[in-house]
Amino acid sequence: MPTVVERQRSTSQTAESPTPSQNGIFAAVTSFFGRVSTQQSAPPTASSLASPAPPAMYSNASSNSNLSRGTIEFPGMRPSGTESRPGETSDPNMDMLLHQLEQQNQQIMKDNKARVFAQEQVVERETEDDVDWDFWGNLINNYEQVTRSEPRKLARSVYRGIPKAIRGTVWQQMAKSRSDPALGARFRRLVAQRTEPNSEGARHEKQIRHDLTRTFPKLDYFRDADGAGQEGLFSVLRAYALFDPEVGYCQGLSFVVGPLLLNMPDEEAFCLLVKLMYTYGLRGHFLPTMDDLQLRLYQFEHVFADSLPWLSRHFQEQGVLPTMYVSQWLMTMFAYRLPIELTFRLFDVVFAEGLDCLLRVAVAVLKRSQTRLLTLDFEAILQYLNDGPLFAFYSHAAPDMLVRDANQVSINSRTLQKLRRQYIEEMQRRMAEEEEANRERSENEQLKQECAQLRNKLQELTSKPNSDANATSQKSLQQDLAQQRQENQELVAKVKELELRLKDERATAEAQLKADMDHLAQKNVQLTIKNQQLEDSLQDMEEALVQIKMLYAESENQRETMTKKFEDLRKALT
């Protein structure tokens, strides 16, 4: 009889192959994560912080040795590969992976610096029975084939977390950051490049050095000013500032680079950062205009109102805007707030699905604390969101809890595309209105200057002796002045009309939005009441079923008693 894993594998192989997305990620992951999950949450389990692997532990096939695997429990998962141990599998891909891992481990043991580094780090162990190393080994060696043949299993595996030993390698395969060797060579040249004093690069270097001590200060790897962690951060951030002068260096970018460095060397982290910025679209969060960040804030505001209407209305009444708390989450991909192990889990999903999943995570964490947030005022809400225990629950819960909560938030990709179009249309309309208003103001200012010039000429003419020529010129100037005044008044009236129309349109839009929110709120209340009625009905049916079972048991007992009496009577008669 085939095992559960074999049945899943055969089912995945018969499914239609997905079309790669723009980010080069399998489309099945997006559909898998996008649906609403009804699975019960697992009980919280303690998890420790992750630690980086030393640079010598990375190769083309893996980022760690086989000895670095630790223990991570995946609630609801049936352990795979329990019938074979490493070194005993007949899968050639697995043998190749283990051979490469052992070679890297031998190199590490010969390197005193790497050995001391590994001994100082606190690593959460994953037992080999908890990880399907056959599948992950096959993925590393045949990534494109696995994404086509087993997309559902790959999606489920990413959902449960990529193993620590190969997390960096899988991230790079998802982002295709190893497909451009010239990018790595560019990084080496940028690291060696000298910065001129008083230049923009020197200013970036100073700011980077200033922010290093504030990046993951609780992690030992980044705590030492002269340690490999801060030096790696400085190298990657400085190289990217030189690579992308339009972005340069922005605060918050170090919290994106930190998790990368904990899973791969500096050069690979730089290449992956470039893919994350350009291919995944994170760069738009750090540009001076922050166009993409404004778009995502617009999308979040509408998704928030649809998913949590009562909390959204409460935030609006208190004056709490998304820019006051969501911007930081999106720019750092929650790494600024989440424990490092949960940050890794979220990065797994981001590399598989894209940045849109961050909107679901934002709604999920707010939904988890909705009851508490509804009782707070403006200052208390901001303190709770930025410095309070908003993320404390996930620090002590099971590692899967955050991803599960996010999957329970339903956000349709078509809805996001619709919001994107609405945002673009609204921005274009506002820009057109602003351009029209600016043009009218410019013309008005020009007319004022012309009027002033005409007044000066009129004064000059009136100061001279009266003559027929002066009288004619004065009359002509007065006519021109009157005409200019009339045109000026018309322009002023037109500007006021545009301002009033803009005000009316905004008021209409706000009224429509309020009406839509009221409708959604009423609909939510009706659904809540209906759900409660269904639960009450279900409870009544369960109680009735229990009574029926009890009556049935009593009737069975009576039947057995009567049967026994009948048998006794028959024996007595015979």
C-alpha positions as CSV (number, residue, x, y, z in Angstrom):
1,M,0.0,0.0,0.0
2,P,1.4,3.4,-0.9
3,T,2.3,5.8,1.9
4,V,0.8,9.2,2.5
5,V,3.8,10.9,1.0
6,E,3.7,8.7,-2.1
7,R,0.0,9.3,-2.6
8,Q,0.6,13.1,-2.3
9,R,3.5,12.8,-4.7
10,S,1.5,10.8,-7.3
11,T,-1.4,13.3,-7.0
12,S,0.9,16.2,-7.5
13,Q,2.5,14.7,-10.6
14,T,-0.8,14.3,-12.3
15,A,-1.8,17.9,-11.6
16,E,-1.5,20.5,-14.3
17,S,1.9,22.2,-14.3
18,P,1.7,25.8,-13.1
19,T,2.9,28.8,-15.1
20,P,5.9,30.6,-13.5
21,S,5.0,34.1,-12.1
22,Q,6.9,37.3,-12.8
23,N,9.1,36.6,-9.8
24,G,10.0,33.2,-11.1
25,I,8.0,31.5,-8.3
26,F,5.6,28.7,-8.8
27,A,2.0,29.8,-9.1
28,A,0.7,27.0,-7.0
29,V,2.2,28.5,-3.9
30,T,0.2,31.7,-4.3
31,S,-3.0,29.8,-4.7
32,F,-2.2,27.5,-1.7
33,F,-1.4,30.4,0.6
34,G,-4.2,32.6,-0.7
35,R,-7.1,30.3,0.4
36,V,-8.7,30.6,3.8
37,S,-7.5,27.9,6.2
38,T,-9.9,26.2,8.6
39,Q,-7.4,24.1,10.4
40,Q,-7.3,24.3,14.2
41,S,-4.3,26.1,15.7
42,A,-1.7,23.9,17.3
43,P,-0.8,24.3,21.0
44,P,2.1,26.7,21.5
45,T,5.6,25.3,21.7
46,A,8.7,27.0,22.7
47,S,11.3,27.9,20.0
48,S,14.7,29.4,20.3
49,L,16.5,32.0,18.2
50,A,18.2,30.9,15.0
51,S,21.9,31.4,14.4
52,P,23.8,32.0,11.2
53,A,25.8,29.4,9.5
54,P,29.5,30.2,9.1
55,P,30.6,31.2,5.5
56,A,32.5,28.0,4.9
57,M,29.2,26.0,5.3
58,Y,27.8,27.2,1.9
59,S,28.1,25.4,-1.4
60,N,26.2,25.0,-4.6
61,A,24.0,22.3,-3.2
62,S,23.5,23.3,0.4
63,S,24.1,26.0,3.0
64,N,24.9,23.8,6.0
65,S,26.3,20.4,6.9
66,N,24.1,17.4,7.8
67,L,25.2,17.8,11.4
68,S,23.7,21.2,11.8
69,R,20.1,20.0,11.6
70,G,18.1,20.6,14.7
71,T,14.6,19.9,16.1
72,I,11.5,21.7,14.9
73,E,8.0,20.3,15.5
74,F,5.4,20.7,12.7
75,P,2.0,20.1,14.3
76,G,-0.2,17.9,12.2
77,M,2.7,16.7,10.0
78,R,3.4,13.0,9.6
79,P,7.2,12.5,9.7
80,S,8.5,11.5,6.4
81,G,11.6,9.4,5.7
82,T,11.2,7.5,8.9
83,E,12.0,4.2,7.3
84,S,15.4,5.2,6.0
85,R,18.4,7.0,7.7
86,P,20.9,9.3,6.0
87,G,23.4,7.1,4.2
88,E,20.9,4.3,3.8
89,T,18.6,5.9,1.2
90,S,18.5,4.6,-2.3
91,D,17.6,8.0,-3.8
92,P,20.6,9.2,-5.8
93,N,19.6,12.9,-5.2
94,M,19.6,12.3,-1.5
95,D,23.0,10.5,-1.6
96,M,24.5,13.4,-3.6
97,L,23.1,16.0,-1.1
98,L,24.4,14.1,1.9
99,H,27.8,13.6,0.3
100,Q,28.1,17.4,-0.3
101,L,26.9,18.1,3.2
102,E,29.5,15.8,4.7
103,Q,32.2,17.4,2.6
104,Q,31.3,20.9,3.8
105,N,31.2,19.6,7.4
106,Q,34.7,18.2,7.1
107,Q,35.9,21.6,5.8
108,I,34.3,23.3,8.7
109,M,35.9,21.0,11.2
110,K,39.3,21.8,9.7
111,D,38.6,25.6,10.1
112,N,39.3,26.6,13.7
113,K,37.5,30.0,13.2
114,A,34.4,28.3,11.8
115,R,34.5,25.6,14.5
116,V,34.6,28.3,17.3
117,F,31.9,30.2,15.6
118,A,29.6,27.2,15.4
119,Q,30.2,26.4,19.1
120,E,29.2,29.9,20.2
121,Q,25.9,30.0,18.3
122,V,22.7,28.7,19.8
123,V,21.0,26.6,17.1
124,E,17.5,25.1,17.2
125,R,18.0,21.5,16.2
126,E,15.8,19.7,13.6
127,T,15.7,15.9,13.9
128,E,16.1,14.0,10.7
129,D,12.7,12.3,11.3
130,D,10.9,15.7,11.2
131,V,12.2,16.7,7.7
132,D,11.6,14.9,4.4
133,W,15.2,15.1,3.3
134,D,14.5,13.1,0.2
135,F,12.1,15.8,-1.0
136,W,14.4,18.7,-0.1
137,G,17.4,17.0,-1.6
138,N,15.5,16.4,-4.8
139,L,14.4,20.1,-4.8
140,I,17.9,21.4,-4.5
141,N,19.2,19.3,-7.3
142,N,16.2,19.5,-9.6
143,Y,14.4,22.7,-8.6
144,E,12.6,23.5,-11.8
145,Q,11.5,19.9,-12.2
146,V,10.1,19.7,-8.7
147,T,8.2,23.0,-9.0
148,R,6.5,21.6,-12.1
149,S,5.8,18.1,-10.9
150,E,5.1,18.5,-7.2
151,P,3.8,22.1,-6.7
152,R,1.3,21.3,-4.0
153,K,3.8,19.3,-1.9
154,L,6.3,22.1,-2.3
155,A,3.7,24.7,-1.2
156,R,2.8,22.6,1.9
157,S,6.5,22.2,2.7
158,V,7.2,25.9,2.5
159,Y,4.1,26.5,4.6
160,R,5.5,24.3,7.3
161,G,9.0,25.9,7.1
162,I,12.1,25.4,5.1
163,P,14.7,23.4,7.0
164,K,17.4,25.5,8.5
165,A,20.3,23.6,6.9
166,I,19.1,24.5,3.3
167,R,17.0,27.6,3.9
168,G,19.4,30.0,2.3
169,T,19.9,27.8,-0.7
170,V,16.1,27.4,-1.2
171,W,15.6,31.2,-0.9
172,Q,18.2,31.7,-3.6
173,Q,16.6,29.1,-5.9
174,M,13.2,30.7,-5.5
175,A,14.5,34.2,-6.3
176,K,16.9,32.9,-9.0
177,S,19.7,35.0,-7.4
178,R,22.4,32.6,-8.5
179,S,21.5,32.9,-12.2
180,D,23.6,36.0,-12.7
181,P,27.3,35.4,-11.9
182,A,28.1,39.0,-12.9
183,L,26.2,40.2,-9.9
184,G,28.5,38.5,-7.5
185,A,31.5,39.9,-9.4
186,R,29.9,43.3,-9.1
187,F,29.6,42.9,-5.4
188,R,33.3,42.1,-5.0
189,R,34.2,45.2,-7.0
190,L,31.9,47.4,-4.9
191,V,33.4,46.1,-1.7
192,A,36.8,46.9,-2.9
193,Q,35.8,50.4,-4.2
194,R,37.0,53.3,-2.2
195,T,34.7,56.1,-1.1
196,E,35.6,59.7,-1.7
197,P,35.4,62.0,1.4
198,N,32.4,64.3,1.7
199,S,30.6,62.2,-1.1
200,E,27.2,60.7,-1.0
201,G,28.7,57.3,-0.4
202,A,30.6,58.6,2.6
203,R,27.4,59.9,4.1
204,H,25.7,56.6,3.6
205,E,28.7,54.8,5.3
206,K,28.4,57.0,8.3
207,Q,24.6,56.4,8.6
208,I,25.1,52.6,8.1
209,R,27.7,52.5,10.9
210,H,25.3,54.5,13.1
211,D,22.5,52.0,12.5
212,L,24.5,48.8,12.9
213,T,24.3,48.7,16.7
214,R,20.5,49.1,16.5
215,T,20.0,46.1,14.1
216,F,19.0,43.0,16.0
217,P,20.7,44.1,19.2
218,K,19.5,41.0,21.0
219,L,21.2,38.6,18.7
220,D,24.8,37.7,19.6
221,Y,25.8,37.5,16.0
222,F,25.1,41.2,15.4
223,R,26.1,42.5,18.9
224,D,29.9,42.7,18.5
225,A,31.0,45.9,16.8
226,D,34.0,44.1,15.3
227,G,32.2,40.8,14.7
228,A,31.3,39.1,11.5
229,G,27.7,40.1,11.8
230,Q,28.1,43.8,11.8
231,E,30.9,43.7,9.2
232,G,28.7,41.6,6.9
233,L,25.8,44.0,7.3
234,F,28.1,47.0,6.6
235,S,29.6,45.3,3.5
236,V,26.2,44.4,2.0
237,L,24.5,47.7,2.8
238,R,27.4,49.8,1.6
239,A,27.7,47.7,-1.6
240,Y,23.9,48.1,-2.3
241,A,24.1,51.9,-1.7
242,L,26.8,52.1,-4.4
243,F,24.9,49.7,-6.6
244,D,21.6,51.6,-6.5
245,P,22.4,55.3,-6.0
246,E,18.7,56.3,-6.4
247,V,17.9,54.3,-3.2
248,G,21.2,54.6,-1.5
249,Y,20.8,53.6,2.1
250,C,17.5,53.8,4.0
251,Q,16.8,53.0,7.6
252,G,15.1,49.7,7.9
253,L,17.0,48.1,5.1
254,S,19.4,46.5,7.6
255,F,16.5,44.5,9.1
256,V,16.0,43.0,5.6
257,V,19.6,42.1,5.1
258,G,20.1,40.7,8.6
259,P,18.0,37.5,8.1
260,L,19.7,36.9,4.8
261,L,23.2,37.0,6.4
262,L,22.1,34.5,9.0
263,N,21.5,32.0,6.2
264,M,24.2,32.7,3.6
265,P,27.5,34.5,3.0
266,D,27.8,38.2,2.2
267,E,28.0,37.9,-1.5
268,E,25.0,35.6,-1.8
269,A,23.1,37.9,0.5
270,F,23.8,40.9,-1.7
271,C,22.7,39.0,-4.8
272,L,19.5,37.9,-3.1
273,L,18.9,41.5,-1.8
274,V,19.1,42.8,-5.4
275,K,16.5,40.2,-6.5
276,L,14.3,41.1,-3.5
277,M,14.5,44.8,-4.4
278,Y,14.0,44.6,-8.1
279,T,12.2,41.4,-8.9
280,Y,9.9,41.3,-5.9
281,G,9.3,45.0,-5.8
282,L,10.7,45.9,-2.4
283,R,12.7,48.7,-4.0
284,G,9.6,50.8,-4.4
285,H,9.3,50.9,-0.6
286,F,12.7,52.7,-0.3
287,L,12.6,55.1,-3.2
288,P,12.4,58.8,-2.3
289,T,8.8,58.9,-3.7
290,M,7.9,55.6,-2.0
291,D,5.3,55.0,-4.7
292,D,4.9,51.2,-4.1
293,L,4.7,51.8,-0.3
294,Q,1.9,54.3,-0.8
295,L,0.1,51.8,-3.0
296,R,0.4,49.0,-0.5
297,L,-0.8,51.3,2.3
298,Y,-3.8,52.1,0.1
299,Q,-4.4,48.4,-0.5
300,F,-4.0,47.7,3.2
301,E,-6.5,50.4,4.2
302,H,-9.2,48.9,2.1
303,V,-8.4,45.3,3.0
304,F,-8.3,46.2,6.6
305,A,-11.8,47.8,6.3
306,D,-13.2,44.7,4.6
307,S,-11.6,42.2,7.0
308,L,-12.0,44.0,10.3
309,P,-14.7,46.7,9.8
310,W,-15.2,47.5,13.5
311,L,-11.5,47.9,14.3
312,S,-10.9,49.9,11.1
313,R,-13.7,52.3,12.0
314,H,-12.3,52.6,15.6
315,F,-8.9,53.5,14.2
316,Q,-10.5,56.1,12.0
317,E,-12.4,57.6,14.9
318,Q,-9.2,57.8,16.9
319,G,-7.2,59.2,14.1
320,V,-4.8,56.3,13.7
321,L,-3.6,56.1,10.1
322,P,-1.9,53.1,8.5
323,T,1.2,55.3,7.9
324,M,1.7,55.4,11.7
325,Y,2.4,51.7,12.0
326,V,2.1,49.7,8.8
327,S,4.9,51.5,7.0
328,Q,7.5,50.1,9.4
329,W,6.1,46.6,9.0
330,L,6.1,46.6,5.2
331,M,9.6,48.2,4.9
332,T,11.3,45.7,7.2
333,M,9.0,42.8,6.3
334,F,8.1,42.5,10.0
335,A,11.8,41.7,10.9
336,Y,11.9,44.8,13.1
337,R,9.1,43.3,15.3
338,L,9.1,39.5,15.0
339,P,11.5,37.1,16.7
340,I,14.2,35.9,14.3
341,E,12.8,32.4,13.9
342,L,9.3,33.8,13.0
343,T,11.1,36.2,10.6
344,F,12.7,33.3,8.8
345,R,9.3,31.6,8.5
346,L,7.8,34.8,7.1
347,F,10.7,35.2,4.7
348,D,10.0,31.6,3.5
349,V,6.5,32.7,2.4
350,V,7.6,36.0,1.0
351,F,10.2,34.3,-1.3
352,A,7.5,31.8,-2.4
353,E,4.5,34.1,-2.8
354,G,5.7,37.7,-3.0
355,L,5.2,40.8,-0.9
356,D,1.4,40.7,-1.1
357,C,1.4,38.2,1.8
358,L,2.6,41.0,4.1
359,L,-0.9,42.5,3.9
360,R,-2.4,39.3,5.2
361,V,0.1,39.1,8.0
362,A,-0.6,42.7,9.0
363,V,-4.4,42.0,9.1
364,A,-3.8,38.8,11.0
365,V,-1.8,40.3,13.9
366,L,-4.4,43.1,14.2
367,K,-7.2,40.5,14.2
368,R,-5.4,38.5,17.0
369,S,-5.5,41.7,19.2
370,Q,-8.8,43.1,18.0
371,T,-10.6,42.8,21.3
372,R,-7.9,44.7,23.1
373,L,-7.4,47.4,20.5
374,L,-11.1,48.3,20.4
375,T,-10.8,49.5,24.1
376,L,-7.8,51.8,23.5
377,D,-7.6,55.5,22.6
378,F,-5.2,57.1,20.2
379,E,-2.0,57.2,22.3
380,A,-2.6,53.8,23.8
381,I,-3.2,52.3,20.3
382,L,0.0,53.6,18.9
383,Q,1.9,52.4,22.0
384,Y,0.3,49.0,21.7
385,L,1.1,48.8,17.9
386,N,4.7,50.1,18.1
387,D,5.9,49.2,21.6
388,G,3.3,47.0,23.2
389,P,2.6,43.3,23.2
390,L,1.1,43.1,19.7
391,F,3.5,40.5,18.6
392,A,4.1,39.0,22.1
393,F,1.6,36.2,21.5
394,Y,3.6,34.8,18.5
395,S,6.8,34.9,20.5
396,H,5.5,32.2,22.7
397,A,3.1,30.4,20.3
398,A,3.9,27.5,17.9
399,P,6.1,28.6,14.9
400,D,3.2,27.8,12.5
401,M,0.8,30.1,14.3
402,L,1.6,33.3,12.5
403,V,1.5,31.7,9.1
404,R,-1.8,29.9,10.0
405,D,-3.4,33.2,11.2
406,A,-2.2,34.9,8.0
407,N,-3.7,32.1,5.8
408,Q,-7.1,32.7,7.6
409,V,-7.2,36.2,6.1
410,S,-8.7,35.9,2.6
411,I,-7.3,38.5,0.1
412,N,-8.1,37.8,-3.5
413,S,-5.4,38.8,-6.0
414,R,-8.0,40.3,-8.3
415,T,-9.1,42.5,-5.4
416,L,-5.5,43.8,-5.0
417,Q,-5.3,44.4,-8.8
418,K,-8.6,46.3,-8.7
419,L,-7.3,48.4,-5.8
420,R,-4.1,49.0,-7.7
421,R,-6.0,50.3,-10.7
422,Q,-8.2,52.5,-8.4
423,Y,-5.1,53.9,-6.7
424,I,-3.5,54.7,-10.1
425,E,-6.7,56.4,-11.4
426,E,-7.1,58.4,-8.2
427,M,-3.4,59.5,-8.3
428,Q,-3.7,60.5,-12.0
429,R,-6.9,62.4,-11.2
430,R,-5.3,64.2,-8.3
431,M,-2.2,65.0,-10.3
432,A,-4.3,66.4,-13.2
433,E,-6.3,68.6,-10.7
434,E,-3.1,69.8,-9.0
435,E,-1.5,70.6,-12.4
436,E,-4.7,72.5,-13.5
437,A,-4.7,74.4,-10.2
438,N,-1.0,75.2,-10.5
439,R,-1.4,76.4,-14.0
440,E,-4.3,78.6,-13.0
441,R,-2.2,80.0,-10.1
442,S,0.7,80.6,-12.4
443,E,-1.4,82.5,-15.0
444,N,-3.0,84.4,-12.1
445,E,0.4,85.4,-10.9
446,Q,1.5,86.4,-14.4
447,L,-1.6,88.6,-14.8
448,K,-0.9,90.3,-11.4
449,Q,2.6,91.1,-12.6
450,E,1.2,92.5,-15.9
451,C,-1.3,94.6,-14.0
452,A,1.5,96.0,-11.8
453,Q,3.5,96.9,-14.9
454,L,0.5,98.7,-16.4
455,R,-0.1,100.6,-13.2
456,N,3.5,101.8,-13.3
457,K,3.1,102.9,-16.9
458,L,-0.1,104.7,-16.1
459,Q,1.5,106.6,-13.2
460,E,4.4,107.6,-15.5
461,L,1.9,109.0,-18.1
462,T,-0.2,110.8,-15.6
463,S,2.9,112.5,-14.2
464,K,3.8,114.1,-17.6
465,P,2.1,117.2,-19.0
466,N,-1.3,116.5,-20.5
467,S,-1.4,116.1,-24.2
468,D,-3.6,114.4,-26.8
469,A,-1.0,111.6,-27.2
470,N,-0.8,111.1,-23.4
471,A,-4.6,111.1,-23.1
472,T,-4.9,108.5,-25.9
473,S,-2.3,106.3,-24.3
474,Q,-3.8,106.7,-20.9
475,K,-7.2,105.7,-22.2
476,S,-5.7,102.7,-23.9
477,L,-3.9,101.7,-20.8
478,Q,-7.0,102.0,-18.7
479,Q,-8.9,99.7,-21.1
480,D,-6.1,97.2,-21.0
481,L,-6.0,97.4,-17.3
482,A,-9.8,96.8,-17.1
483,Q,-9.5,93.9,-19.4
484,Q,-6.7,92.4,-17.3
485,R,-8.7,92.8,-14.2
486,Q,-11.6,91.1,-15.7
487,E,-9.5,88.2,-16.9
488,N,-7.9,88.0,-13.4
489,Q,-11.3,87.8,-11.8
490,E,-12.4,85.1,-14.1
491,L,-9.3,83.1,-13.3
492,V,-9.8,83.5,-9.6
493,A,-13.4,82.4,-9.9
494,K,-12.3,79.4,-12.0
495,V,-9.7,78.4,-9.3
496,K,-12.4,78.7,-6.6
497,E,-14.7,76.6,-8.7
498,L,-12.1,73.9,-9.1
499,E,-11.4,74.0,-5.4
500,L,-15.1,73.7,-4.5
501,R,-15.5,70.8,-7.0
502,L,-12.5,69.0,-5.5
503,K,-14.0,69.5,-2.0
504,D,-17.4,68.2,-3.1
505,E,-15.8,65.1,-4.8
506,R,-13.9,64.3,-1.7
507,A,-17.0,64.7,0.5
508,T,-18.9,62.5,-1.9
509,A,-16.2,59.8,-1.8
510,E,-16.0,59.9,2.0
511,A,-19.8,59.6,2.2
512,Q,-19.8,56.7,-0.2
513,L,-17.0,55.0,1.8
514,K,-18.8,55.5,5.0
515,A,-22.0,54.1,3.5
516,D,-20.1,51.1,2.2
517,M,-18.5,50.5,5.6
518,D,-21.9,50.7,7.3
519,H,-23.2,48.2,4.9
520,L,-20.3,45.9,5.5
521,A,-20.7,46.3,9.3
522,Q,-24.4,45.4,9.1
523,K,-23.6,42.5,7.0
524,N,-20.9,41.3,9.4
525,V,-23.4,41.6,12.3
526,Q,-26.0,39.6,10.4
527,L,-23.4,36.9,9.6
528,T,-22.4,36.8,13.3
529,I,-26.0,36.4,14.4
530,K,-26.6,33.7,11.8
531,N,-23.4,31.9,12.8
532,Q,-24.5,32.0,16.5
533,Q,-27.9,30.6,15.5
534,L,-26.3,27.8,13.6
535,E,-24.0,27.0,16.6
536,D,-27.1,27.0,18.9
537,S,-28.9,24.7,16.5
538,L,-25.9,22.4,16.3
539,Q,-25.7,22.3,20.1
540,D,-29.4,21.4,20.3
541,M,-29.0,18.6,17.7
542,E,-26.0,17.3,19.6
543,E,-28.0,17.2,22.8
544,A,-30.9,15.5,21.1
545,L,-28.4,12.9,19.6
546,V,-27.0,12.2,23.1
547,Q,-30.6,11.6,24.4
548,I,-31.4,9.3,21.5
549,K,-28.2,7.4,22.1
550,M,-29.1,7.0,25.8
551,L,-32.7,5.9,25.0
552,Y,-31.2,3.4,22.5
553,A,-28.9,2.1,25.1
554,E,-31.7,1.7,27.6
555,S,-33.8,-0.1,25.0
556,E,-30.9,-2.4,24.2
557,N,-30.6,-3.2,27.9
558,Q,-34.3,-3.9,28.1
559,R,-34.2,-6.1,25.0
560,E,-31.3,-8.1,26.4
561,T,-33.2,-8.5,29.7
562,M,-36.3,-9.7,28.0
563,T,-34.3,-12.0,25.8
564,K,-32.7,-13.5,28.9
565,K,-36.0,-13.9,30.6
566,F,-37.5,-15.5,27.5
567,E,-34.6,-18.0,27.3
568,D,-35.0,-18.8,31.0
569,L,-38.8,-19.4,30.5
570,R,-38.2,-21.6,27.5
571,K,-35.7,-23.7,29.4
572,A,-38.2,-24.0,32.3
573,L,-40.9,-25.1,29.9
574,T,-38.7,-27.7,28.2
